[in-house]
Amino acid sequence: MKTHNDNYGNELVDHLVKEAAYDSDVDIAYIKILKSAVTSGLKEKCVQVWQSEWDASSKGELTKTFFPIVKDRILKRLQMYINLSTIVTAHGKLRSYFHRFKITEDLMCVYKMSPQTADHLLWECELLRKQRQVLRNSITKAGGNWPITNSDLANKYTKFLQKFVNAINFETL
């Protein structure tokens, strides 16, 4: 079978292709772009949109104090086990969380000094005083300042934060 077979449409396309190939005055209508460049651009755009939505949302206020920049969190190698997830989201085995959903009546910490929130466990709870001292010593020995922000704790001293939260026994709190 002949390629064009005297078909007007095929002949026209063939003519236009040859004309474009040999005519140096024709504007380039298409430049091949690498798939990786397109993928990278799309990922970057998605992260920008996600950041805008993250900033505009009224949800996840505690989590935003740990991870204000979406791109930084994506790049962070973080083992998000249940204890860390509980501390950075305030969802999980916290009395304040259970109280919110009427699972328990008592939202106070064991020492009854304050509601048992993620911030309380991280910064105030007397039951975690020794673990917090280890955290503080590790950070200052590594050149950090104390007190420290949640963001710096999660992004600069991730391993120390993970060690601290892994030492929390929520069953005894």
Secondary structure as UniProt FT lines:
FT   TURN            5..6
FT   HELIX           8..22
FT   TURN            24..25
FT   HELIX           35..56
FT   HELIX           61..66
FT   HELIX           70..75
FT   HELIX           82..89
FT   HELIX           95..100
FT   TURN            101..102
FT   TURN            110..111
FT   HELIX           118..123
FT   HELIX           126..128
FT   HELIX           129..141
FT   TURN            142..143
FT   HELIX           150..155
FT   HELIX           158..166
FT   TURN            170..172
//
